[in-house]
Amino acid sequence: MAYYGVEPSRLGQSNLTGDVDALFLKVFSGEVLTTFEENNLMMPLHRVRTISSGKSAQFPVTGVASAVYHTPGDSLFADESVDGSNTYASQIPHAEKVISIDGVLTSSAFLADIDEAKNHYEVRSIYSTEIGRQLAYAADKNLIRTLIAGARKTTDRFGTSNGSTAAVIASPYVGCQILVDGSAADAAGAGQVSGGGDNDGTVDGDDWVQSLFKMAELMDGKNVPTEGRVAVLPPSEYYKLIAENQDAINRDYNPEGNGSIAAGEIVSVAGVRILKSNHIPNTDETSTATIHSSTLINNDVFGVDGVGYGFANFSETIGIGFQTEAVGTVKLLDLAMESEYYMERLGTMLLAKYAMGHGVLREECCYEFSSDTTT
């Protein structure tokens, strides 16, 4: 028997009109797409001091002693010498580095009750993770800028100015900018050193290998410890060491293995550990107010009227090199997460915060890799 004119009640149709599947629940996979976690690597690679109170911390620094051959019969004391001069006793310079606590850096998000009730997946853990990451990234970027500031200093921590590239290379207390392509840096100004590349206007893998050896050579000459040497490059430069110069990973040169094309990684060059990060600055920030140049930052690493870690030109920066004694961090409030329900606002505030500051400790451990080709 045939039935005519019977209309089914469509459970998925809204108000008997439109799409018959409109009201059916979308299947939720349980996965939420968020941004990929960026490499955050600076915090364990330098000196960190935690204080329980106060606004700053002092790091005493000293110079080196001298050695002099003794003439038989001479006194080691200046007041007993023939001419009253201090011939034998070393005059060791002393200074200090003071790192201040910056203002409290925060990241937060507010969740309304009604939105959480409507939503069909949990977001509090996602939000907590994201706001925590942003603070970690901010610290990473501030530390990288602090290292760059240290590499650009030509006056050492004892007040001695080095007005030429030769003086910068000879000084045991300052680092420098390394021009990776190997331009005529000796004429480019104090603090710029040729990386030994081919000076063809393009930075390639061979140039990087030469520049990393140059940094290792400079560190050796300044008695920087071999342990803890690191170079951090943006991905675009990091992969040149693998794709454009395979000597660094060639097992004929490195029988114990130093990375691979298959894995897309390289371990070290010239004893320098190679890492990559998306946090290397690459724009001119001299006239741009950013979170790195807040008036609440109490550390003026570039020495330009208290603008924190920013207000500098990074347009030619393509990497950093350092040793773990290069910079320091002072923590007053470590990274912490808090949440509180506000009844009058019918929602929950999620908050991440920390209070810390960064500064240069040993300039001779700080190096900046530059694409500058100025002659």
C-alpha positions, 0 to 999 in steps of 0.5 A: 500500500502506498502512502501519499502526502505524509511529511516527515518531521525533520529533526535537524531542520530549524523552524521547518525551513532551510537546511535539514541538517542545521540543528545537528551537532557538529562532531568535535574532534577534541583538537583545537588548532593554535599557533605552533609553539615557537622556540623559546630558548634563552632563559636556560642559556645565561646567568639567572639570579632570584632575589626575595626583595629589592629593586636591583642586584649587583654583579661585581666584575674584576679585571686581570692581574699582570706578571712582571719578572723580578729583579733580584733585591728589588722590593715588591712594595711601591713605597720601598722601590727606588723611584716610588713606582708600582713596578710589581704589584698588579692594579686589578680594575674593579667595577660592577654591573647592576641589573634592575627589576622592570615593571610587572609584565602581564598577559591576561584574558577574560572569560564570560560565563555565558560564552563558556556555557555555550561553548562545547569544548574547554578553553581555560587550559588553552588560554592559560597556556597562550598567555603564559607563552607570551610572557616567555616570548617577551623575556626571550626577545628582551634577552636577545636584544640585551645580547645585541646591545652588549655586542655593540658596546665599544667601551668596556665595563672599566670605562676604556673606550676602543675607538678602532676595530683593531682596538676592539679585537685586541681588547679582552673586555668587549665583543663585536659585530661580525659581518658575515659576508666578509666585507671590508669591515676594518674600514667600516668603524669600530666594533665591526669585524669581517667574518671572512666570507666572500664579500659577494653581497649575499650571505650563504652557508660558506660565509656562516661557517667562516663567521662562526670560526671567526667568533670562536677565534675572537672568544679564544683571544679574549679568554672566553670559556669554551663551554657554553658557546652558542649561536642563535640564528633565524630559520632562514639562516640556520638552514643555509648551514645544512643546505648550502654548506654540507661540510658542517654535517659531512661525516667525512669531516665529522665522523661522530655525526653533527646533524643531517639533511634528513633531520634538518639539523646541525649541532655545532660549528667550531665548538659553537652550539647552533640553535634557531629561533623566530625571535631574532629582531630584523627591523629598524625600531629606532623610532618605533615604540614597542613592548621592548621600549616601555617606560616601565623598563628600568634597564637601558641596555643600549644607553639611549635615554632609558628606553629599555631593550628597544629603540635600536636598528636591527634591520641588518641583524641576522643572528647572535653568538654568546657564551653563558656568562654574557648576560644576566637576569634578576628575578623578583617574581617568577612566571606565575598564573592566577585566576579569579571569578568576578561575580559582578562581571559574570566571568573569570579573569586569567592572568600571567605575570612576572617581574624581572630584568636583564642586563649585560654582564660580560661584553666579550661574550656578546657577538652580533652577526650582521648582513651589513656590507658597508665598506 
